[in-house]
Every structure is written in structure tokens, then in C-alpha cells.
Amino acid sequence: MSNVSEPPGDYPRRVLLAVTGLSPQIVTETLYALTVGAEGTPFVPTEIHLITTRSGAEKARLALLSDDPGWFHQLCHDYELPPIRFAADTVHVLRDGDGGALEDIRSPDDNRHAADGITELVRAFTADPDCALHVSIAGGRKTMGFFLGYALSLYGRPQDRLSHVLVSEPFESSGGFYYPTPFSRVLELPGGRLVDTAKALITLAELPFVSLRHGLPEALLTGHASYNQTVEAARQALAPPELKLDLASRRVRAAGKVFAVPRAELALLSVFARRVLHGEEPLQAPPKEAPSSEWKQRYLVELRWIDGLVGERDDTQRALKNGMDGGYFSTHLSKLRRLLQRELAAAAAPYLISDGGSRPRRYRLDLPQSAISYVAVDAVAPHGQPLPTVPEHLPPLQETHR
């Protein structure tokens, strides 16, 4: 696995990803700027991938990958570039809802499917730790460039880059210009003007971007998700923290995501959530070798609400027969932490039980009272009806000896 501190050009897999429409020269212009015209360390791709429409793919095949004129092959030959994988199978044609190739992007449905296709490609490339991704948004429709740049903001890592290529006049407006040649080549422009392609100047404008990757749940980083789902997850990660607990359904809503929590961990989370709502002080953990009846009592109160006031299970009763000890507390605290981190990734931070960071350890949930509520949490709809408030004093628990 590569080290993220390495320059992008040192990664074993180096991908140039670009969007194009009917101007396939964006590929050769960007490739020239990254390699031959690079001001610093060159970025020589090991592979090139293109995102385009059906007609854009055909034009790229004829202009770049054919035997004649084959401008991609000609560029590599002229400047003696190492082998770069660029072929028909690395040209990705955007698809509509029926799986057919998009001819253009005009309708809201076209935009949605294009966004999803672009997002999935970026997610897949950035899932490879040995890959450095260079994204060019110089070609294609503006919406395609926007989606590609935004997808990199959602998934991009330190080794990834975003750029736009700039070509000097009058070559920018010429459909016959593909890159500055190392020798004199005469090109006739519309109107009959003749220019020398060896005198063209190409500049790569690198565009800084803010990476939101740290706020995405692990499921979105490793699986398939639509553009809208990914954007919403990033929004929720940046929103003020909000924790909703539904003890009856054993679900919580945190960072905008609804997920199930096992009863033992939910009860522990509820202990600390309840203390925030009541304005109570942080708690010390139960002693390791001396079970605490006080901790047992506050924990079983929450379990009774989770189990529907029918009493705790036999296995819990046996485990806490003499009180809750530090081992039981630490085990379920660790499980709760892992669950929240798995579901929420970096967005989990505000919802983790804090130990205060210094000794003596005092545990608390660092959320404001306004961020916590006990409501019915639906798996689809986020809004529900409040649950009954837990009374300040519950009747004593009746223990059963077996």
C-alpha cells in the first residue's frame, strides 16, 4: 500500500480521468501538460479513463485511438512516453435509466444518471489506496465537469488532483489542434490562417478542492451509492449534531442516518443521553473488581424501557447479578464506539462517549441538551412522535434468583 505522503507521480497506479464531449483533444492537451509541459514533477498516467456520451466516445475512438490520425498514439511516440493504457474499454459511456448509451445530457433524468455514473467511477478509483487520481474537468458539458469535480470533493484523498487545461490562442478554438508538437507542423485555421503547432502554449490550472471524504459513512466509501445519497451524507456530516433515540424500535438517528443499535449498547448510550437532558454531571466508570449496584440500577432502567417494561433478560440478569463492573462497562462501551464509527465514519465523533481525556476518567456524552431527543425513529421518515418521558423515579427492580 502506498504512503499518502508520496507525490502523486510516485504512486504505482496513476489515473487520468477526464470528461469529454465532441472535443477529444482535451485528453491529449491534458496529457501533454501533465508530462511534457509539467513545471514540477511530471504526472505520467499508467492509464487514461474517459467519461463521455455515445457520440463523444465515437469521436474519441476515431481521433485518439485510431491508426490514423491516432493523436494519442502520436503524442506518446513524439515524446517517447512510457506505455499508457488507453483503449475502448477505458472509455466510459454514460447510461440512461434503461441502460442505453446517452447521446446527450438534456433532461433532469439525464443529469441524474450522469451524476450517478460519474460518482461511481470516482468512488471506485479512490477506493484503491495504490492509485493517485488526476481529474480534468476541461471537456464535456458544464454539468459533466461540475459532477466530476464535486465527486472528487466527496471522495478525493490527499494524493488526488483536480485541474483544467488552458490552450493559447488561436489554437484553443481549432478543432485540428491536439498538442504542441516537438517539430514544426502547419495547421490551417478557419478563414485560411496558417499557424505552427510547435508554438502553442498549454497551461495546466490546478484547482484546489475541499475533501469531504472523512465525513462519509464507510458504506458509501465501499459500496454503490447515488450522487444524491453521497451528497446528503456529506451534508449531514457537516450539519450540527443531532441524536434521536427510539428505545422501542432500538433505532437511533445520528448525523442524519438511521440505524439499529443492539439493546445492550443502546441502553448504555441512553444512560449518558439521559444525563445530558437532566443536566447531570459526568460519570465515573464502575470499578473493575468491585461491581457497582448504582451502575446496575441506572443501566437496567434503560433496558426496561427498551424491552417494553417486561423485565430484563436472563443473560443480563446473570451478568449483572452482583452489579455492573468495569469489564462489562468497557466491553459494551467499546462495542458502541465501533458501531458508531462503522455507521457514521468521521461524523461519529460528537456521538462517542468521552472519558474527559484526563484522570480521573469521567464519562459523558458531549452534546448540548437541544441536540438530544427521545422520539419514534422511522427507518425512512426522520420525523416521529415523542415517546413518553421517563419518570424521575421508577419502582424498584425485582431481582429473580435462579
Secondary structure, 3 states (H helix, E strand, C coil): CCCCCCCHHHCCEEEEEEECCCCCHHHHHHHHHHCCCCCCCCCCCCEEEEEECHHHHHHHHHHHHCCCCCHHHHHHHHCCCCCCECCHHHEEECECCCCCECCCCCCHHHHHHHHHHHHHHHHHHHCCCCEEEEEECCCCCHHHHHHHHHHHHHHCCCCCEEEEEEECCCHHHCCCCCCCCCCCCEEECCCCCEEEHHHCCEEEEECCCCCCHHHCCHHHHHCCCCHHHHHHHHHHHHCCCCEEEECCCCEEEECCEEEECCHHHHHHHHHHHHHHHCCCCCECCCCCCCCEHHHHHHHHHHHHHHCCCCCCCHHHHHHCCCCECHHHHHHHHHHHHHHHHHHHHHHHHHHCEECCCCCCCCEEECCCHHHEEEECCCCCCCCCCECCCCCCCCCCCCCCCC
